[in-house]
Amino acid sequence: MIEILLNFIFILGLGFYLITVSQWFSYRLERVLFHFTKPMWHINFVLIPMIVYVVLFYINPLYFGAYLLFFIITLAIWHKKLDKKLVFTPRVKRLFLVLVLTTLFFGFIFINKAKILPVILPLIVAFAISYMYENFNSKLFIKTASKKLQSMPNLTIIMITASYGKTSIKNFAYQILDGSFKCYKTPRSVNTLMGLVKDINENLPSDSKIYIAEAGARLRGDIEEITQFLNPSIVVVGEIGEQHIEYFKSIENIRKTKLEALGSKNLKQAFVHTSTLKKSSEKIAIYDESLSGVNASLDGVKFSLKFLGNLEEFKAPILGKFNASNIAVCVKIAEYLGLNLSVVKDRVAHLKSVEHRLEKIENGGKIIIDDSFNGNLKGMCESYDLVAKFDGRKVIITPGIVEATKEMNEILAKKIDKVFDLVMITGELNAKILGNFIDERKLIIIKDKSNLVQILAEKTKAGDLILFSNDAPNFI
């Protein structure tokens, strides 16, 4: 019984780690195995413990019991330090229940038949059972959500995809259209198939007239899958760039994936960015081809855009030159849906910034610009150009670009060194690359983000401009 108990606790500990990292990557095994940026964690919490288990359990299970105490304490400390801890969703609870049952089952079967009780087998079986159940469950949820959409024949679905800017476009479109239509938008950055399915089943009001949804992708076919589910009548394919190049391998693969959105069987109008390389046609409009006169400052952005054939000027209290393009496509959607020019101009003039995307805050005499959800090279560099106009001391906190090439982070580092007076690099992922191009006299490496508040209090003062540029959980 002692052997079964030790085996049981050990497998649950391994399961806790594996479930935590699986949740970060939407339970996709290939991403956990091949796109994990902290491989030493896999070694420390899976490989080494399993080797120690085999060796010590074979010698004397009680020896392993002493190590098991160390393993559990280390695992608890590791989890406590995470800024993205395991969330005990219904799926996680079901997976733990299956793991408990399979561990006990195999433990009692092998207790008198093997010197060392199986460890990998219960984990494999539990994850396999969970995957099959969740896959079956997902199909039921998709079917329910599809029926709900079919029961709303007057609903106009606007689907937005892009390498970056999806969430901003979604929020700006909602603010411009909601005063004229009963609108609903997906919350936060929900942009996966199952995220959309869950949102529709649980939150989409049945009296909505416009549903604005964003669609994200990590693999070819992801956008096609979402498109076949939503079948939007209005599609936005925003700017194409090297975001998530690690997964797609080439810019052309990214472009082809985003353009899968044009395959909607209900498509009436698509608004696409020039970077898609598409040509205008009866159903396709290049929304930024008439965009001109863009000017951005710390007070906002203004630009000119054709509206009903005339070049009109628009102003918005939104930071960032790149946001002119994001707002422009929303103006073109409003034009397509028949909104009056004066109404559109007024709503653009009163747009509110999207949380964590060049969000300006003043606190204690310091100007804080929260751009922590901006993680692409072009957007980050443009935010630095904006900050460069500030006369006082400029401070940046950033992990660099995640899921990007070495060359992209080198370009970013050179830009940072040119603009900022104090540079704080969070995490170790890009610390070496960035550090090679930034003056070490103004460089601070912050390995543990829990110390960030204290360091900011010590190193910054009233009159400083502090930019939070991109962010990454500490598992990245």
C-alpha positions as a Python dict, from the first residue, in 0.01 Angstrom:
ca = {
    (1, 'M'): (0, 0, 0),
    (2, 'I'): (291, 236, 66),
    (3, 'E'): (417, 172, -287),
    (4, 'I'): (73, 247, -433),
    (5, 'L'): (47, 568, -227),
    (6, 'L'): (392, 693, -334),
    (7, 'N'): (316, 605, -696),
    (8, 'F'): (-22, 781, -672),
    (9, 'I'): (121, 1105, -530),
    (10, 'F'): (407, 1106, -780),
    (11, 'I'): (184, 1060, -1083),
    (12, 'L'): (-54, 1332, -963),
    (13, 'G'): (247, 1562, -925),
    (14, 'L'): (362, 1488, -1279),
    (15, 'G'): (4, 1526, -1398),
    (16, 'F'): (-27, 1865, -1229),
    (17, 'Y'): (280, 1992, -1416),
    (18, 'L'): (176, 1845, -1751),
    (19, 'I'): (-181, 1974, -1723),
    (20, 'T'): (-54, 2322, -1632),
    (21, 'V'): (175, 2350, -1935),
    (22, 'S'): (-89, 2189, -2159),
    (23, 'Q'): (-344, 2453, -2058),
    (24, 'W'): (-103, 2729, -2162),
    (25, 'F'): (-92, 2584, -2514),
    (26, 'S'): (-462, 2498, -2550),
    (27, 'Y'): (-389, 2127, -2484),
    (28, 'R'): (-198, 2091, -2813),
    (29, 'L'): (74, 1833, -2753),
    (30, 'E'): (291, 1941, -3046),
    (31, 'R'): (316, 2294, -2906),
    (32, 'V'): (409, 2166, -2559),
    (33, 'L'): (679, 1944, -2707),
    (34, 'F'): (822, 2155, -2988),
    (35, 'H'): (744, 2520, -2909),
    (36, 'F'): (816, 2532, -2535),
    (37, 'T'): (1069, 2803, -2451),
    (38, 'K'): (1165, 2663, -2109),
    (39, 'P'): (1278, 2304, -2191),
    (40, 'M'): (1464, 2287, -1860),
    (41, 'W'): (1127, 2284, -1688),
    (42, 'H'): (1039, 1962, -1874),
    (43, 'I'): (1374, 1818, -1766),
    (44, 'N'): (1339, 1928, -1402),
    (45, 'F'): (976, 1828, -1352),
    (46, 'V'): (938, 1523, -1579),
    (47, 'L'): (1260, 1365, -1703),
    (48, 'I'): (1478, 1384, -1390),
    (49, 'P'): (1194, 1288, -1150),
    (50, 'M'): (1113, 981, -1362),
    (51, 'I'): (1478, 871, -1367),
    (52, 'V'): (1503, 918, -991),
    (53, 'Y'): (1176, 726, -950),
    (54, 'V'): (1307, 425, -1140),
    (55, 'V'): (1642, 420, -958),
    (56, 'L'): (1524, 482, -602),
    (57, 'F'): (1201, 284, -628),
    (58, 'Y'): (1405, -16, -742),
    (59, 'I'): (1647, 18, -450),
    (60, 'N'): (1392, 101, -181),
    (61, 'P'): (1054, 276, -216),
    (62, 'L'): (1116, 459, 112),
    (63, 'Y'): (1421, 629, -39),
    (64, 'F'): (1199, 754, -314),
    (65, 'G'): (949, 877, -54),
    (66, 'A'): (1213, 1122, 74),
    (67, 'Y'): (1276, 1248, -279),
    (68, 'L'): (902, 1272, -345),
    (69, 'L'): (866, 1522, -61),
    (70, 'F'): (1136, 1737, -222),
    (71, 'F'): (967, 1704, -564),
    (72, 'I'): (625, 1815, -436),
    (73, 'I'): (770, 2112, -245),
    (74, 'T'): (971, 2222, -551),
    (75, 'L'): (665, 2186, -773),
    (76, 'A'): (456, 2396, -532),
    (77, 'I'): (719, 2673, -522),
    (78, 'W'): (743, 2669, -905),
    (79, 'H'): (366, 2704, -941),
    (80, 'K'): (346, 2980, -682),
    (81, 'K'): (594, 3191, -879),
    (82, 'L'): (402, 3157, -1206),
    (83, 'D'): (210, 3461, -1326),
    (84, 'K'): (-22, 3231, -1520),
    (85, 'K'): (-122, 2959, -1279),
    (86, 'L'): (-333, 2652, -1352),
    (87, 'V'): (-701, 2740, -1375),
    (88, 'F'): (-925, 2460, -1251),
    (89, 'T'): (-1174, 2466, -1534),
    (90, 'P'): (-1428, 2184, -1578),
    (91, 'R'): (-1190, 2027, -1832),
    (92, 'V'): (-901, 2029, -1585),
    (93, 'K'): (-1119, 1879, -1311),
    (94, 'R'): (-1234, 1603, -1546),
    (95, 'L'): (-876, 1530, -1647),
    (96, 'F'): (-762, 1506, -1286),
    (97, 'L'): (-1052, 1271, -1205),
    (98, 'V'): (-960, 1041, -1494),
    (99, 'L'): (-593, 1054, -1390),
    (100, 'V'): (-680, 954, -1032),
    (101, 'L'): (-891, 660, -1149),
    (102, 'T'): (-637, 533, -1403),
    (103, 'T'): (-350, 567, -1154),
    (104, 'L'): (-535, 364, -892),
    (105, 'F'): (-642, 108, -1152),
    (106, 'F'): (-293, 42, -1285),
    (107, 'G'): (-143, 61, -936),
    (108, 'F'): (-359, -224, -805),
    (109, 'I'): (-313, -430, -1122),
    (110, 'F'): (67, -415, -1114),
    (111, 'I'): (126, -413, -738),
    (112, 'N'): (216, -783, -722),
    (113, 'K'): (342, -818, -1076),
    (114, 'A'): (619, -558, -1105),
    (115, 'K'): (898, -423, -891),
    (116, 'I'): (838, -72, -1027),
    (117, 'L'): (481, 49, -1075),
    (118, 'P'): (395, 214, -1411),
    (119, 'V'): (417, 592, -1432),
    (120, 'I'): (390, 678, -1800),
    (121, 'L'): (101, 440, -1869),
    (122, 'P'): (-158, 608, -1642),
    (123, 'L'): (-59, 950, -1780),
    (124, 'I'): (-88, 838, -2142),
    (125, 'V'): (-422, 664, -2085),
    (126, 'A'): (-566, 955, -1884),
    (127, 'F'): (-466, 1217, -2143),
    (128, 'A'): (-593, 993, -2428),
    (129, 'I'): (-932, 940, -2259),
    (130, 'S'): (-957, 1312, -2184),
    (131, 'Y'): (-871, 1405, -2543),
    (132, 'M'): (-1134, 1171, -2688),
    (133, 'Y'): (-1401, 1293, -2446),
    (134, 'E'): (-1322, 1661, -2500),
    (135, 'N'): (-1316, 1611, -2878),
    (136, 'F'): (-1661, 1450, -2864),
    (137, 'N'): (-1783, 1723, -2628),
    (138, 'S'): (-1646, 1994, -2858),
    (139, 'K'): (-1847, 1861, -3152),
    (140, 'L'): (-2164, 1882, -2942),
    (141, 'F'): (-2084, 2240, -2837),
    (142, 'I'): (-2013, 2336, -3200),
    (143, 'K'): (-2344, 2187, -3309),
    (144, 'T'): (-2530, 2381, -3038),
    (145, 'A'): (-2358, 2706, -3132),
    (146, 'S'): (-2432, 2650, -3503),
    (147, 'K'): (-2801, 2600, -3425),
    (148, 'K'): (-2803, 2924, -3226),
    (149, 'L'): (-2652, 3117, -3518),
    (150, 'Q'): (-2901, 2959, -3759),
    (151, 'S'): (-3184, 3072, -3531),
    (152, 'M'): (-3070, 3433, -3587),
    (153, 'P'): (-3120, 3484, -3964),
    (154, 'N'): (-3097, 3863, -3937),
    (155, 'L'): (-2757, 3852, -3765),
    (156, 'T'): (-2467, 4008, -3958),
    (157, 'I'): (-2138, 3841, -3867),
    (158, 'I'): (-1819, 4042, -3908),
    (159, 'M'): (-1505, 3827, -3883),
    (160, 'I'): (-1164, 3990, -3836),
    (161, 'T'): (-829, 3824, -3889),
    (162, 'A'): (-477, 3966, -3929),
    (163, 'S'): (-122, 3909, -3816),
    (164, 'Y'): (-176, 4190, -3566),
    (165, 'G'): (-439, 4449, -3484),
    (166, 'K'): (-737, 4208, -3468),
    (167, 'T'): (-847, 4304, -3119),
    (168, 'S'): (-808, 4678, -3184),
    (169, 'I'): (-1011, 4660, -3506),
    (170, 'K'): (-1280, 4459, -3326),
    (171, 'N'): (-1308, 4710, -3044),
    (172, 'F'): (-1302, 5017, -3270),
    (173, 'A'): (-1566, 4864, -3500),
    (174, 'Y'): (-1787, 4790, -3201),
    (175, 'Q'): (-1763, 5147, -3071),
    (176, 'I'): (-1847, 5294, -3411),
    (177, 'L'): (-2135, 5057, -3497),
    (178, 'D'): (-2298, 4996, -3159),
    (179, 'G'): (-2483, 5326, -3152),
    (180, 'S'): (-2665, 5232, -3475),
    (181, 'F'): (-2705, 4856, -3434),
    (182, 'K'): (-2746, 4610, -3151),
    (183, 'C'): (-2387, 4485, -3150),
    (184, 'Y'): (-2198, 4217, -2963),
    (185, 'K'): (-1823, 4150, -2978),
    (186, 'T'): (-1614, 3862, -2852),
    (187, 'P'): (-1455, 3945, -2516),
    (188, 'R'): (-1084, 4011, -2462),
    (189, 'S'): (-871, 3824, -2718),
    (190, 'V'): (-1099, 3525, -2767),
    (191, 'N'): (-1014, 3412, -3120),
    (192, 'T'): (-997, 3030, -3135),
    (193, 'L'): (-1273, 2806, -3267),
    (194, 'M'): (-1368, 2667, -2928),
    (195, 'G'): (-1336, 3009, -2765),
    (196, 'L'): (-1587, 3146, -3018),
    (197, 'V'): (-1814, 2844, -2973),
    (198, 'K'): (-1818, 2889, -2595),
    (199, 'D'): (-1881, 3263, -2629),
    (200, 'I'): (-2174, 3212, -2868),
    (201, 'N'): (-2334, 2943, -2653),
    (202, 'E'): (-2299, 3136, -2327),
    (203, 'N'): (-2294, 3507, -2408),
    (204, 'L'): (-2424, 3606, -2753),
    (205, 'P'): (-2760, 3787, -2698),
    (206, 'S'): (-3034, 3644, -2919),
    (207, 'D'): (-3146, 3995, -3023),
    (208, 'S'): (-2803, 4095, -3158),
    (209, 'K'): (-2794, 4239, -3510),
    (210, 'I'): (-2416, 4243, -3553),
    (211, 'Y'): (-2169, 3993, -3412),
    (212, 'I'): (-1804, 4104, -3433),
    (213, 'A'): (-1557, 3819, -3392),
    (214, 'E'): (-1181, 3793, -3430),
    (215, 'A'): (-1012, 3481, -3563),
    (216, 'G'): (-657, 3378, -3477),
    (217, 'A'): (-435, 3103, -3611),
    (218, 'R'): (-123, 2903, -3534),
    (219, 'L'): (-154, 2652, -3819),
    (220, 'R'): (-275, 2639, -4179),
    (221, 'G'): (-646, 2558, -4178),
    (222, 'D'): (-725, 2732, -3846),
    (223, 'I'): (-890, 3031, -4017),
    (224, 'E'): (-1069, 2805, -4265),
    (225, 'E'): (-1213, 2606, -3975),
    (226, 'I'): (-1346, 2920, -3804),
    (227, 'T'): (-1475, 3057, -4135),
    (228, 'Q'): (-1671, 2740, -4210),
    (229, 'F'): (-1825, 2762, -3863),
    (230, 'L'): (-1916, 3134, -3865),
    (231, 'N'): (-1970, 3187, -4240),
    (232, 'P'): (-1945, 3567, -4198),
    (233, 'S'): (-2099, 3806, -4447),
    (234, 'I'): (-1835, 4073, -4378),
    (235, 'V'): (-1468, 3978, -4353),
    (236, 'V'): (-1166, 4186, -4257),
    (237, 'V'): (-819, 4058, -4341),
    (238, 'G'): (-586, 4307, -4181),
    (239, 'E'): (-214, 4362, -4212),
    (240, 'I'): (1, 4057, -4281),
    (241, 'G'): (336, 4034, -4102),
    (242, 'E'): (579, 3791, -3943),
    (243, 'Q'): (382, 3739, -3622),
    (244, 'H'): (399, 3367, -3525),
    (245, 'I'): (653, 3304, -3802),
    (246, 'E'): (787, 3023, -3580),
    (247, 'Y'): (471, 2824, -3653),
    (248, 'F'): (409, 2919, -4016),
    (249, 'K'): (774, 2918, -4134),
    (250, 'S'): (713, 3178, -4408),
    (251, 'I'): (524, 3501, -4466),
    (252, 'E'): (350, 3338, -4762),
    (253, 'N'): (207, 3065, -4539),
    (254, 'I'): (78, 3335, -4304),
    (255, 'R'): (-81, 3522, -4594),
    (256, 'K'): (-251, 3209, -4733),
    (257, 'T'): (-382, 3119, -4387),
    (258, 'K'): (-535, 3462, -4323),
    (259, 'L'): (-692, 3468, -4669),
    (260, 'E'): (-879, 3146, -4587),
    (261, 'A'): (-1134, 3390, -4440),
    (262, 'L'): (-1248, 3479, -4793),
    (263, 'G'): (-1391, 3127, -4829),
    (264, 'S'): (-1711, 3211, -4638),
    (265, 'K'): (-2016, 3085, -4828),
    (266, 'N'): (-2211, 3391, -4706),
    (267, 'L'): (-1945, 3647, -4801),
    (268, 'K'): (-2093, 3977, -4918),
    (269, 'Q'): (-1802, 4215, -4864),
    (270, 'A'): (-1436, 4174, -4767),
    (271, 'F'): (-1205, 4456, -4658),
    (272, 'V'): (-840, 4358, -4696),
    (273, 'H'): (-508, 4529, -4631),
    (274, 'T'): (-262, 4595, -4915),
    (275, 'S'): (-17, 4350, -4752),
    (276, 'T'): (-252, 4065, -4846),
    (277, 'L'): (-150, 4132, -5211),
    (278, 'K'): (-514, 4086, -5317),
    (279, 'K'): (-666, 4302, -5589),
    (280, 'S'): (-996, 4482, -5548),
    (281, 'S'): (-1301, 4320, -5703),
    (282, 'E'): (-1678, 4319, -5666),
    (283, 'K'): (-1659, 4171, -5316),
    (284, 'I'): (-1309, 4276, -5216),
    (285, 'A'): (-1208, 4630, -5117),
    (286, 'I'): (-851, 4733, -5031),
    (287, 'Y'): (-933, 4943, -4729),
    (288, 'D'): (-604, 5131, -4685),
    (289, 'E'): (-536, 5230, -5048),
    (290, 'S'): (-698, 5573, -4998),
    (291, 'L'): (-548, 5623, -4651),
    (292, 'S'): (-320, 5929, -4643),
    (293, 'G'): (-197, 6219, -4431),
    (294, 'V'): (-142, 6005, -4123),
    (295, 'N'): (-5, 6199, -3828),
    (296, 'A'): (41, 6059, -3479),
    (297, 'S'): (135, 6225, -3150),
    (298, 'L'): (89, 6167, -2779),
    (299, 'D'): (-252, 6335, -2818),
    (300, 'G'): (-386, 6096, -3081),
    (301, 'V'): (-391, 6021, -3452),
    (302, 'K'): (-542, 6192, -3754),
    (303, 'F'): (-567, 6077, -4114),
    (304, 'S'): (-753, 6124, -4441),
    (305, 'L'): (-966, 5852, -4603),
    (306, 'K'): (-1216, 5836, -4886),
    (307, 'F'): (-1576, 5817, -4768),
    (308, 'L'): (-1849, 5796, -5034),
    (309, 'G'): (-1595, 5905, -5294),
    (310, 'N'): (-1469, 6214, -5109),
    (311, 'L'): (-1142, 6245, -4916),
    (312, 'E'): (-1235, 6317, -4554),
    (313, 'E'): (-1023, 6389, -4246),
    (314, 'F'): (-1072, 6185, -3928),
    (315, 'K'): (-928, 6243, -3581),
    (316, 'A'): (-915, 5997, -3291),
    (317, 'P'): (-771, 6022, -2938),
    (318, 'I'): (-592, 5692, -3001),
    (319, 'L'): (-214, 5657, -2980),
    (320, 'G'): (-5, 5498, -3252),
    (321, 'K'): (40, 5569, -3622),
    (322, 'F'): (-51, 5209, -3707),
    (323, 'N'): (-394, 5260, -3551),
    (324, 'A'): (-488, 5487, -3843),
    (325, 'S'): (-515, 5174, -4056),
    (326, 'N'): (-709, 4988, -3784),
    (327, 'I'): (-959, 5273, -3755),
    (328, 'A'): (-976, 5317, -4133),
    (329, 'V'): (-1115, 4968, -4193),
    (330, 'C'): (-1382, 5031, -3929),
    (331, 'V'): (-1478, 5352, -4111),
    (332, 'K'): (-1508, 5156, -4437),
    (333, 'I'): (-1733, 4898, -4264),
    (334, 'A'): (-1951, 5180, -4130),
    (335, 'E'): (-1969, 5330, -4479),
    (336, 'Y'): (-2071, 4990, -4622),
    (337, 'L'): (-2344, 4953, -4358),
    (338, 'G'): (-2486, 5296, -4443),
    (339, 'L'): (-2380, 5513, -4148),
    (340, 'N'): (-2381, 5891, -4195),
    (341, 'L'): (-2041, 6064, -4232),
    (342, 'S'): (-2099, 6307, -3944),
    (343, 'V'): (-2198, 6020, -3716),
    (344, 'V'): (-1888, 5821, -3808),
    (345, 'K'): (-1658, 6120, -3758),
    (346, 'D'): (-1809, 6191, -3418),
    (347, 'R'): (-1773, 5831, -3301),
    (348, 'V'): (-1415, 5813, -3429),
    (349, 'A'): (-1340, 6133, -3239),
    (350, 'H'): (-1464, 5971, -2918),
    (351, 'L'): (-1301, 5630, -2954),
    (352, 'K'): (-1156, 5484, -2636),
    (353, 'S'): (-823, 5306, -2640),
    (354, 'V'): (-816, 4929, -2612),
    (355, 'E'): (-690, 4802, -2278),
    (356, 'H'): (-314, 4729, -2281),
    (357, 'R'): (-272, 4868, -2634),
    (358, 'L'): (-103, 5209, -2616),
    (359, 'E'): (-323, 5293, -2320),
    (360, 'K'): (-209, 5623, -2168),
    (361, 'I'): (-216, 5659, -1789),
    (362, 'E'): (-81, 5938, -1569),
    (363, 'N'): (20, 5844, -1215),
    (364, 'G'): (242, 6013, -958),
    (365, 'G'): (375, 6262, -1209),
    (366, 'K'): (478, 5981, -1444),
    (367, 'I'): (330, 5915, -1788),
    (368, 'I'): (269, 5542, -1824),
    (369, 'I'): (188, 5396, -2165),
    (370, 'D'): (61, 5040, -2142),
    (371, 'D'): (132, 4867, -2471),
    (372, 'S'): (179, 4525, -2318),
    (373, 'F'): (-51, 4348, -2568),
    (374, 'N'): (145, 4477, -2868),
    (375, 'G'): (388, 4203, -2968),
    (376, 'N'): (483, 4262, -3331),
    (377, 'L'): (793, 4432, -3469),
    (378, 'K'): (620, 4701, -3673),
    (379, 'G'): (376, 4803, -3401),
    (380, 'M'): (642, 4809, -3131),
    (381, 'C'): (880, 5017, -3343),
    (382, 'E'): (604, 5265, -3426),
    (383, 'S'): (525, 5300, -3055),
    (384, 'Y'): (893, 5386, -3000),
    (385, 'D'): (874, 5654, -3269),
    (386, 'L'): (577, 5796, -3082),
    (387, 'V'): (761, 5793, -2749),
    (388, 'A'): (1069, 5951, -2909),
    (389, 'K'): (872, 6277, -2937),
    (390, 'F'): (859, 6303, -2556),
    (391, 'D'): (1109, 6556, -2415),
    (392, 'G'): (1173, 6392, -2077),
    (393, 'R'): (1345, 6070, -1973),
    (394, 'K'): (1210, 5762, -2147),
    (395, 'V'): (1194, 5419, -1980),
    (396, 'I'): (1094, 5088, -2139),
    (397, 'I'): (996, 4753, -1988),
    (398, 'T'): (988, 4469, -2242),
    (399, 'P'): (1067, 4099, -2299),
    (400, 'G'): (1134, 4172, -2668),
    (401, 'I'): (934, 3988, -2933),
    (402, 'V'): (806, 3639, -2855),
    (403, 'E'): (768, 3375, -3130),
    (404, 'A'): (994, 3572, -3362),
    (405, 'T'): (1329, 3543, -3537),
    (406, 'K'): (1663, 3649, -3392),
    (407, 'E'): (1692, 3916, -3661),
    (408, 'M'): (1361, 4076, -3560),
    (409, 'N'): (1476, 4112, -3199),
    (410, 'E'): (1808, 4258, -3316),
    (411, 'I'): (1622, 4526, -3513),
    (412, 'L'): (1405, 4594, -3209),
    (413, 'A'): (1708, 4621, -2978),
    (414, 'K'): (1879, 4879, -3199),
    (415, 'K'): (1561, 5087, -3201),
    (416, 'I'): (1528, 5062, -2823),
    (417, 'D'): (1889, 5169, -2769),
    (418, 'K'): (1834, 5476, -2988),
    (419, 'V'): (1515, 5597, -2817),
    (420, 'F'): (1525, 5503, -2448),
    (421, 'D'): (1730, 5626, -2154),
    (422, 'L'): (1659, 5328, -1928),
    (423, 'V'): (1585, 4976, -2053),
    (424, 'M'): (1441, 4695, -1841),
    (425, 'I'): (1438, 4351, -2003),
    (426, 'T'): (1195, 4108, -1841),
    (427, 'G'): (1265, 3735, -1861),
    (428, 'E'): (1556, 3546, -2011),
    (429, 'L'): (1411, 3454, -2351),
    (430, 'N'): (1556, 3749, -2544),
    (431, 'A'): (1781, 3901, -2278),
    (432, 'K'): (2107, 3799, -2448),
    (433, 'I'): (2001, 3906, -2798),
    (434, 'L'): (1870, 4244, -2681),
    (435, 'G'): (2165, 4298, -2449),
    (436, 'N'): (2410, 4267, -2737),
    (437, 'F'): (2273, 4585, -2897),
    (438, 'I'): (2175, 4799, -2597),
    (439, 'D'): (2416, 5014, -2398),
    (440, 'E'): (2485, 4816, -2081),
    (441, 'R'): (2500, 5137, -1876),
    (442, 'K'): (2124, 5182, -1915),
    (443, 'L'): (2029, 4814, -1915),
    (444, 'I'): (1859, 4622, -1633),
    (445, 'I'): (1776, 4251, -1668),
    (446, 'I'): (1477, 4146, -1456),
    (447, 'K'): (1468, 3767, -1430),
    (448, 'D'): (1186, 3760, -1177),
    (449, 'K'): (895, 3991, -1266),
    (450, 'S'): (772, 3982, -907),
    (451, 'N'): (1049, 4237, -839),
    (452, 'L'): (934, 4474, -1113),
    (453, 'V'): (725, 4708, -896),
    (454, 'Q'): (1009, 4757, -650),
    (455, 'I'): (1263, 4818, -928),
    (456, 'L'): (1034, 5071, -1098),
    (457, 'A'): (990, 5259, -768),
    (458, 'E'): (1368, 5274, -722),
    (459, 'K'): (1472, 5353, -1079),
    (460, 'T'): (1200, 5592, -1206),
    (461, 'K'): (1085, 5936, -1096),
    (462, 'A'): (822, 6200, -1163),
    (463, 'G'): (847, 6338, -1515),
    (464, 'D'): (947, 6005, -1668),
    (465, 'L'): (759, 5838, -1951),
    (466, 'I'): (736, 5464, -1890),
    (467, 'L'): (641, 5233, -2176),
    (468, 'F'): (533, 4874, -2113),
    (469, 'S'): (615, 4725, -2453),
    (470, 'N'): (479, 4372, -2503),
    (471, 'D'): (452, 4125, -2220),
    (472, 'A'): (501, 3755, -2181),
    (473, 'P'): (407, 3517, -1900),
    (474, 'N'): (708, 3374, -1721),
    (475, 'F'): (663, 3034, -1884),
    (476, 'I'): (783, 3212, -2200),
}
